[in-house]
Amino acid sequence: MGKRKYKILISGGGTGGHIFPALAIAGALKRRLDADILFVGADNRMEMEKIPAAGYDIKGLPVAGFDRKRPWRNIGVLLKLRKSMRMARQIVKEFKPDIAIGVGGYCSGPTLKAAQKAGVPTLLQEQNSYAGVTNKLLGGKAEKICVAYDGMERFFPKEKIVKTGNPVRATLTAKKDKQKARESFGLHPDQPTLLVVGGSLGALTLNESMEKDLSRILEAGIQVIWQTGKNFGTRGKEAAQRLKGAVVTEFITDMGSAYAAADLVVSRAGAGSISELELLGKPAILVPSPNVAEDHQTKNARALSERGAAILLADTEAREKLADTAIKTIRDRAGLESMGKAISAMAELESDERIADEVEKILDRKG
């Protein structure tokens, strides 16, 4: 690469599943290139806090997702989309990026569309096994589409696809001792441990399942680390009152230690979470969220369960079956080992660096 300073636009967000990969890609590019990196996110979403905290500039768009359950509200959504398109065009015009990268989320549509219309080369990162509407619309004009699953030529031109996997938080990849990790949570170092995570906001199905059956899981000799998310209030802590062996918290700061402590993980099936589980070789019960576009979490989970790399449990069945499934699975040591090997085999290593390779190739062609 030459010595010129590049301008790189990265757009996406809404959830940690989009933000953490975006930051990982930005970090890989910063290590390689002399570059100004500008993020574009959705106003009032978590990226407006997380991206500046990581040391990057970000501009917010008023974009919002379509309300499938209350379609009358979509008049306001369309007005926000129009305004976002106008603002995105202005951002592209003023920043003059050499490349625009889309990692998914409501804001990546207007931003990448504006970049493509201005003749800026674009790279898409599609995290899921079933492509989102936005990326499908943008894919035809993108230079390259970085994917995490096989079979994505169903959605994109085959010659544009490169399988890179999904980047994950660098803090997760450091090796940690299982016993010390358990002790860091105040748990017994040698007792089987279940980790339950439903994202930063929490997953109501997972939380209510644990609320109902926490004492039964503990009585089975299994310790629990349970991240409730911020929407469950104090209900999780109330369920754990006077019970030993349960750590209940709204947010886990040290996810690396939480994963290291766990024999089995219960999680939603977002692409970011699955990539973390693959990289760490963690057996998992995946309960796909039913509240996502094209039911893509079920498709993500099925891609693993069909290979013996995870157990798929439908959201509608979780309240009745989650505790029994977790107890049975964690007691089956051979089954856990087999699942761990199968999910490890699906991991794509150094995804951030591989995506950065593709960005550099596009910049080289551009000159």
Protein Blocks (a to p, Z undefined) as FASTA:
>chain_A
ZZbdcddddeeehiaklmmmmmmmmmmmmmmpccdddddddehiaklmmmmmnopacddd
fbdcddfklmmlmmmmmmmmmmmmmmmmmmmmmnopabdcdebdjklmmmmmmmmmnopa
cddddfbfbdcfklmmmmmmpmbdcdfbehklmmmcfklpccebjaddfklmpccdfklm
mmmnopafkbccddddebjnopfklmmmmmmmmmmmmmnopacdddebjmlojmlmmmmg
oiahiacdfbdfblmlmmmmpmbdcddfbfklmmmmmmnopacdddddfkbghhlmmmmm
mmmmmnopaccddfklmmmmmmmmmmmmmmmmmlmmmmmmmmmmmpcghklmmmmmmmmm
mmmmnZZ
